[in-house]
């Protein structure tokens, strides 16, 4: 597992979880979906991803997400 795949897994999981919670609990959970989407957009534009920075400090290997 590399950093890029881990970021995709975490982002996708948070989106699916918040969508499920918005249907099962409260509509306000959609704010979590919006936050993840905004973070993905920001990281694509600035090449800075907070989760990737944290994972680099754990010595997780870097690599292409599509290998």
C-alpha positions as CSV (number, residue, x, y, z in Angstrom):
1,X,0.0,0.0,0.0
2,X,1.3,3.5,-0.8
3,X,0.4,7.0,0.2
4,X,-1.8,7.8,-2.8
5,X,-3.9,4.6,-2.5
6,X,-4.3,5.2,1.2
7,X,-5.5,8.8,0.6
8,X,-8.0,7.6,-2.0
9,X,-9.3,4.8,0.4
10,X,-9.7,7.2,3.3
11,X,-11.4,9.9,1.2
12,X,-13.8,7.5,-0.4
13,X,-14.6,5.9,2.9
14,X,-15.3,9.2,4.6
15,X,-17.6,10.2,1.7
16,X,-19.5,7.0,1.8
17,X,-19.8,7.0,5.6
18,X,-21.0,10.6,5.7
19,X,-23.6,9.9,2.9
20,X,-24.9,6.9,4.8
21,X,-25.0,8.9,8.1
22,X,-26.9,11.7,6.4
23,X,-29.6,9.3,5.3
24,X,-29.7,7.3,8.6
25,X,-29.1,10.0,11.2
26,X,-29.0,13.7,10.2
27,X,-28.7,15.6,7.0
28,X,-25.9,17.7,8.5
29,X,-23.5,14.8,7.9
30,X,-23.3,16.1,4.3
31,X,-21.0,18.8,5.6
32,X,-18.4,16.1,6.1
33,X,-18.8,15.1,2.4
34,X,-18.4,18.7,1.4
35,X,-15.3,19.0,3.5
36,X,-13.7,16.0,1.9
37,X,-14.6,17.2,-1.5
38,X,-13.1,20.7,-0.8
39,X,-10.0,19.1,0.6
40,X,-9.6,16.9,-2.6
41,X,-10.0,20.0,-4.8
42,X,-7.6,22.0,-2.7
43,X,-5.0,19.3,-2.8
44,X,-5.3,18.9,-6.5
45,X,-4.7,22.6,-7.0
46,X,-1.9,23.2,-4.5
47,X,-0.2,19.7,-4.4
48,X,-0.6,19.8,-0.6
49,X,-2.5,17.1,1.2
50,X,-2.6,17.0,5.0
51,X,-3.2,13.2,5.1
52,X,-0.3,12.6,2.7
53,X,2.0,14.7,4.9
54,X,1.0,12.7,8.0
55,X,1.5,9.4,6.1
56,X,5.0,10.5,4.9
57,X,6.0,10.9,8.6
58,X,5.0,7.3,9.2
59,X,7.5,6.2,6.5
60,X,4.8,4.9,4.2
61,X,6.2,4.5,0.7
62,X,5.2,6.8,-2.1
63,X,4.1,5.7,-5.5
64,X,1.6,6.0,-8.2
65,X,-2.1,5.4,-7.3
66,X,-2.7,3.5,-10.5
67,X,0.0,0.9,-10.3
